[in-house]
Amino acid sequence: MDRSGFVHRCNQWAVSGTPFLFVIDFEMTRFHIIRLGDAAEAQVFFKVGALSNAAGATWQQLEQPGMDPPPAGFRFELSPVSYDRYARAFSLVRENILHGNSFLLNLTFPTQLDTDLTLEQVFQRSNAPYKLLFKNRFVLFSPETFIRIRDGFIFSYPMKGTIDAAIPQAEKTIMNNDKELWEHNTIVDLIRNDLSMVAHDVEVTKYRYIDRLRTNRNELLQVSSEIRGRLDRGWQGRLGEILLQLLPAGSISGAPKKKTLEIIAQAEGEKRGYFTGIFGIFDGVTLDSGVMIRYIEQNGGGLQFRSGGGITGHSEAQKEYNEMIDKVYVPFI
């Protein structure tokens, strides 16, 4: 489906109160919109908050017949890009930042996985607010909201700042780190400006709060904020335009967006595809959507996990490389 077709159907179904699921890739070249009741038949399984079309699914429904349930213990070995490859991209990004072409840029790379887990098993076992298994091509278990709309308000929850909880005084360390503070403030300002394009009375209602996340490798602390704006009445009739105006998500691109996207393409050297796009659910009344991070996809060489982090003028290559690897996990023990 093309952009105009997506916008038309999104608006039409939102006005009529038709529940649907939507998926948009990072480059905004692939658009999917499916009636909620048709998603399972299309081999699209989701969990958004408490809403899921896989809550009662059996292994036979999600996997090929005869497959065993997920192992009690599992192999999960990582082969990230080399530090030299990452450092070259980091250097290009930092040079552009120092020249004022970008203030914040989210740099990402794939990590090859050697694991006996299947995408279906990851989907079933993961604990995350946003989960999607898309035609057995990729799976994601994202902790990050894109936008929510309820009671005439639009909300965003930018997530910037991740640290291993095992580090001594981890919470104090990340909350008092100047680089992390600057990065978080930059993305909060970007998202506030983004929401101001589609809403009014935009304000930061919660600032820099911490969530804990347990994974198969460690426990992480993640820093988020809440931003809220008021939508005009009749927002359902322009929901498609609202979504596209806010894309790509600021937290996984950077600021200013247009120039930063050019630098991302040069530094990363390949299209992201569905990784760092968005997906969500309109339930007939409210909307909830997530950023497609914590993402594993099938490729010619097996499975790849894609991850990254925000780069600023205060960033250090080795620390950012380590953070990228820290984010390669599955959220179950």
Secondary structure, DSSP 8 states (H G I E B T S, - for coil): --HHHHHHHHHHHHHHT--EEEEE-TTS--EEEEEGGGTTTTTEEEEETTEES-TT--HHHHS-TT-----SS--EEEEE--HHHHHHHHHHHHHHHHTTS-SEEEEEEEEEEEES--HHHHHHH---SEEEEETTTEEEEE--EEEEEETTEEEE--EEEEEETTSTTHHHHHHH-HHHHHHHHHHHHHHHHHHHTT-EEEEEEEEEEEEEEE-SS-EEEEEEEEEEEE--TTGGGGHHHHHHHH-S-GGGSEESHHHHHHHHHHHH-S--TTTT-EEEEE-SS-EEEEE--SEEEEETTEEEEEEEEEE-TT--HHHHHHHHHHT---S--
